[in-house]
């Protein structure tokens, strides 16, 4: 379970200085599952808060995994704070479980949703912020969509899928392992119907192994388009044109389901929020290059969106 889940679907204050802007950081444990970092700008008048939710796998508060360090979410947080927006980013619960060598074999997608709801509710109850926005990256987009309803003041989808994860997997398999396409479609259809499957393509066991299937069944119950269509709040949808994991077509699906949402496609930005001028090899290497600069156009769009809805 541990190895397979890792690869599934790709307080104290300290004064810090960055680009002549000072801000404060505080470690806050919202619950026994949720450890995170609250970062506050020096000017705290009528502050808005952006809660940043990470993507699939054992993603920590900075956007990193065991062998992939790009600091995407930390760079996003720092840039927003420099623009006067407070942020809270947190480790996914599985990160803590791995560190404690105590992985829950029964972990569900809904656990991530419940964690996000706890985080939003915690900061909402502090009454310290003018408005609270949720930024969900990759898998965190769906988590944030579900958790934001009736809690957040606005939602930002960052490289989030527009299709059900089962349909996303069918598309990916058809491109990378077309010899298993037909068999995989049958398996995914059964999983969508809540059925555990014993007969599946063994080369795809990282996706279909029986110990993963309860997690996948739970995840497949959600259609991002249906959920985003029900959100009654300002919505911003962002995607990069060089994203290897989430295509611009996925962003367009979300936009079609929520016509009032803003859609911004960022030229040459990839999945870890940096600009790629070269080929797929450069793109892949950037996942483990923390010194790359985050897209400034991305920061501009998010900052403008939050401040225009202030």
Order of alpha helices (4+ residues) and beta strands (2+ residues): alpha-beta-beta-beta-beta-alpha-beta-alpha-alpha-beta-alpha-beta-alpha-alpha-alpha-alpha-alpha-beta-alpha-beta-alpha-alpha
